[in-house]
Amino acid sequence: MSTEVELFELPSGRVIEVLDTGPDDGQAFVFHFGTPGVAAAFPPLIAAAGERGLRTIIMSRPGYRDSTRDPARVVADVAADTASVLDGLGAATFICAGWSGGGPHALACSALLRERCLGTATIAGVAPYGADGLDWLEGMGPENVEEFTAALAGEEQLRAFLEKEKAAYADVQGPDIAAALGGLVSEVDKAALTGDFADFMAANMRAAVGSSIEGWLDDDLAFTRPWGFDLADVGPVSIWQGAEDRMVPPAHGRWLAEHVPGARVHLYDKHGHLSLAVASLGLILDDLVSYL
C-alpha cells in the first residue's frame, strides 16, 4: 500500500499532487483536507477506509507545495481537477468527504460531478460567505476573525497576514501545535490534539506552508467569493458538526443542514473541530459507505 505522493499532469498543463492508496480494486474515496493542508497519509484514515474496501485519493489543491498555483480559483474549480485525476486513475465513480476548508470542495464535487459522486460528507465544513441568515464570523476564534477580515479586505492584506502567521507554523512540532493554534481550539479539541494525531497535524501544517502561502491564500479568497455552484445541485450528503468548534462555528453546520436539500445531519454537542473528526471517523465512513 503506497503512501507516496505523486505528481499528476492535468489537461491544462498544471500539475497536482495526488496520494492514491488502498486496494486497487476498491471504491474510490476522495478526501479533501482542510485549510491549510496537503495530500498526506493519515494512517487511521487510510486504515479505516481500507477496512471498508475504499481506495483513498487525496490531492493537494493548487498552490500547495508542488501543486501548480491556479490564481483566482473558485471552489467549483476543484471538480474539474478531481474528474481529471479520477479519469487518470481509472475510477468511474467515487464517494468523497471534506474536512473544514475541504468541506466546500467536497460539496462542489457532489454538485458538479453528480453522475459520478455517489455520496458526500462534510466534516466541520465551511458555509458560503454572505449566506442569508448566517453571521459568518460569529463564534470563530480571534485568529480566524483576523484572518478572514484580512481576506475580505483583499489579497494584499491577506498576504501580509498569512506571511506573519506562517512563521508560527513553519517549524511547529506536535507538542506545540495546540498552543500555536491558540484561540482556535476549544478544550475538547486540545484534549484530542495529542500523540500521533498532534504529530500528524503539525507535519501537515509544516508541509502546507513550508514552500509558500499561495494555496492557503487562494483557499481563503475562494471561501469569501461565490463558490460557483448551486447547493440545490448537491447529491446525497451527510453534514457533521460539533458545537465546540471555534474554527468553523456550529452555525455553519446548522446553516448547511437547513439549505442542502435532503442532507443527513449529525450535530454533536460535546465535540469540536478536531475531536469530531478523530472520534467519529468510523461512523463517518460507515455513513458514507451506506450511500453506495
C-alpha positions in Angstrom: 0.0 0.0 0.0 1.7 3.2 -1.2 1.8 6.3 0.9 3.9 8.3 -1.6 2.6 11.5 -3.2 3.0 11.7 -6.9 2.6 14.5 -9.4 -0.3 14.2 -11.9 -0.4 16.4 -15.0 -3.8 17.9 -15.7 -5.1 18.7 -19.3 -4.4 22.4 -18.6 -0.7 21.7 -18.1 -0.8 22.3 -14.4 0.4 19.5 -12.1 -1.3 18.4 -8.9 -0.1 16.3 -6.1 -2.0 13.1 -5.6 -1.9 10.4 -3.0 -3.5 7.1 -4.2 -3.5 4.4 -1.6 -5.6 1.3 -0.6 -7.0 -1.6 -2.6 -6.5 -1.1 -6.3 -10.0 -2.5 -7.0 -11.6 -0.6 -4.2 -14.3 2.0 -4.5 -12.6 5.4 -5.0 -12.8 7.7 -1.9 -11.7 11.2 -2.4 -10.7 13.1 0.8 -10.3 16.9 0.8 -8.1 18.2 3.6 -8.7 21.4 5.4 -7.0 24.8 5.1 -4.1 24.9 5.1 -3.3 21.3 4.3 -1.7 19.0 1.7 -2.0 15.5 0.4 -0.7 13.2 3.1 -1.4 9.8 4.5 -3.1 9.9 7.9 -2.8 6.3 9.0 -6.1 6.0 10.9 -8.0 7.4 7.9 -6.2 5.1 5.4 -6.6 2.1 7.6 -10.3 2.7 8.3 -11.0 3.3 4.6 -9.2 0.2 3.6 -11.1 -1.9 6.0 -14.3 -0.8 4.2 -12.9 -1.6 0.8 -12.1 2.0 -0.1 -9.2 3.3 -2.3 -8.3 6.6 -0.8 -7.3 9.5 -3.1 -6.1 12.8 -1.6 -5.0 15.8 -3.6 -3.1 19.0 -2.7 -5.1 21.9 -4.0 -3.4 24.3 -6.4 -0.8 26.5 -4.8 0.1 23.9 -2.0 3.6 22.5 -2.1 4.2 21.2 -5.6 0.7 21.6 -7.0 0.8 24.4 -9.6 -1.0 27.6 -8.4 -4.2 28.5 -10.1 -4.7 32.2 -9.3 -8.2 33.5 -8.8 -9.6 29.9 -8.5 -13.0 29.4 -7.1 -14.3 26.5 -5.0 -16.1 25.0 -8.1 -12.8 24.6 -9.9 -11.9 21.6 -7.8 -14.4 19.5 -9.6 -12.6 19.5 -13.0 -9.3 18.7 -11.3 -10.9 15.8 -9.4 -12.5 14.5 -12.5 -9.2 14.5 -14.4 -7.4 12.7 -11.6 -10.1 10.1 -11.4 -10.0 9.6 -15.1 -6.3 9.1 -14.9 -6.7 6.5 -12.1 -9.4 4.7 -14.0 -12.1 5.4 -11.4 -15.6 5.9 -12.9 -17.4 6.7 -9.6 -16.4 7.9 -6.2 -17.5 9.0 -2.8 -15.9 11.9 -1.1 -15.5 13.8 2.2 -14.2 17.2 3.1 -13.0 18.4 6.4 -13.1 22.0 7.4 -11.9 24.0 4.4 -12.2 20.8 2.4 -16.0 20.8 3.0 -16.9 23.3 0.3 -14.7 21.4 -2.1 -16.5 18.1 -1.4 -19.8 19.8 -2.0 -18.5 21.2 -5.3 -17.6 17.7 -6.4 -21.0 16.4 -5.4 -22.9 19.2 -7.3 -20.8 19.3 -10.4 -19.9 15.6 -10.8 -23.4 14.4 -9.8 -23.3 11.3 -12.1 -20.0 10.1 -10.6 -20.2 11.2 -7.0 -22.3 8.6 -5.1 -22.2 10.2 -1.7 -20.5 13.0 0.2 -19.7 14.0 3.8 -18.7 17.4 5.1 -17.0 17.4 8.5 -17.0 20.8 10.2 -17.3 22.3 6.7 -17.5 26.0 6.0 -20.7 27.5 4.8 -20.9 30.1 2.0 -19.8 33.7 2.9 -22.7 36.2 2.7 -25.3 33.5 3.1 -28.7 34.8 4.2 -29.3 34.3 7.9 -25.7 33.5 8.8 -23.2 35.7 10.6 -20.2 34.1 9.0 -17.5 35.2 11.5 -19.6 34.9 14.7 -18.2 32.3 17.0 -14.8 31.9 15.3 -11.6 32.1 17.3 -9.9 35.5 17.2 -7.2 34.2 14.8 -9.8 33.3 12.2 -11.7 36.5 12.7 -8.5 38.4 11.9 -7.6 36.1 9.0 -10.9 36.4 7.2 -11.3 40.1 7.9 -8.0 40.4 6.0 -9.3 38.1 3.2 -12.4 40.3 2.9 -10.1 43.4 2.6 -8.3 41.9 -0.4 -5.3 39.8 -1.4 -2.7 42.3 -0.3 -3.9 42.5 3.2 -4.4 38.7 3.4 -0.9 38.0 2.1 0.6 40.2 4.8 -1.4 38.4 7.5 -0.5 34.9 6.3 3.2 35.7 5.9 3.2 36.7 9.5 1.2 33.6 10.5 3.5 31.3 8.5 6.3 31.9 11.0 4.2 30.3 13.8 3.7 27.1 11.8 6.8 26.6 9.6 8.6 24.7 12.3 5.8 23.7 14.6 6.0 20.2 16.3 3.3 18.0 17.7 3.7 19.0 21.3 3.4 22.7 20.4 0.6 22.6 17.8 -2.3 23.3 20.3 -0.5 26.3 21.6 0.2 27.5 18.0 -3.5 27.3 17.2 -4.3 29.5 20.2 -7.9 30.5 20.4 -8.9 28.3 17.5 -9.1 25.2 19.7 -11.6 24.5 22.4 -10.8 22.4 25.5 -12.2 19.3 23.8 -10.0 19.9 20.8 -7.0 20.4 22.9 -7.6 17.1 24.5 -7.8 15.4 21.1 -4.7 17.1 19.8 -2.1 14.8 21.4 0.2 12.0 20.4 0.3 10.7 16.8 -2.6 13.0 15.8 -0.8 16.1 17.0 2.4 15.0 15.3 0.5 14.4 12.0 -1.3 17.8 12.2 2.0 19.6 12.9 3.7 17.8 10.0 0.8 18.6 7.6 0.9 22.2 8.7 4.6 22.5 8.1 4.2 21.0 4.7 1.3 23.2 3.8 3.1 26.5 4.5 6.8 25.4 4.0 7.3 26.5 0.4 4.7 29.3 0.2 1.4 30.6 1.4 -0.2 30.6 -2.0 -2.5 27.7 -1.5 -3.6 28.9 1.9 -4.2 32.4 0.5 -6.2 31.2 -2.5 -8.3 28.9 -0.3 -9.2 31.8 1.9 -10.1 34.1 -1.0 -12.2 31.3 -2.6 -14.3 30.9 0.5 -15.2 34.6 0.5 -16.2 34.6 -3.2 -19.2 33.0 -4.8 -18.5 29.3 -4.8 -19.5 28.8 -8.5 -22.2 26.1 -8.0 -25.7 25.8 -6.6 -26.2 23.9 -3.3 -29.5 22.7 -4.7 -27.5 20.5 -7.1 -25.6 18.7 -4.3 -26.3 14.9 -4.3 -26.6 12.6 -1.3 -24.7 14.3 1.5 -24.2 14.0 5.3 -23.2 17.0 7.4 -21.2 16.5 10.6 -20.6 19.3 13.0 -19.6 19.9 16.6 -20.9 22.6 18.9 -17.5 23.2 20.5 -15.9 24.2 17.2 -14.0 27.6 17.2 -12.6 27.2 13.7 -15.8 26.6 11.8 -18.6 27.6 14.3 -21.7 25.3 14.7 -23.8 27.9 13.0 -22.1 27.0 9.7 -23.2 23.3 10.1 -26.7 24.3 11.1 -27.0 26.6 8.0 -25.8 23.9 5.7 -28.2 21.4 7.3 -31.1 23.8 6.5 -30.0 24.7 3.0 -28.6 21.5 1.4 -31.7 19.5 0.2 -32.1 16.1 1.7 -28.9 16.2 3.9 -28.4 13.7 6.7 -27.4 15.8 9.7 -25.2 14.8 12.6 -24.8 17.6 15.2 -22.8 16.8 18.4 -23.0 19.0 21.5 -19.7 17.8 23.0 -17.3 17.8 20.0 -15.2 20.4 18.4 -13.4 20.9 15.1 -10.7 18.2 15.7 -12.3 15.9 18.2 -15.2 15.3 15.9 -13.0 14.0 13.1 -10.9 11.8 15.4 -13.7 10.3 17.5 -16.3 9.8 14.7 -14.0 8.7 11.8 -15.5 5.2 11.7 -19.1 6.5 11.9 -18.5 9.0 9.2 -17.0 6.4 6.8 -19.8 3.9 7.6 -22.4 6.5 6.9 -20.6 7.4 3.7 -20.3 3.8 2.5 -24.1 3.4 3.1 -24.6 5.7 0.0 -23.1 3.0 -2.2 
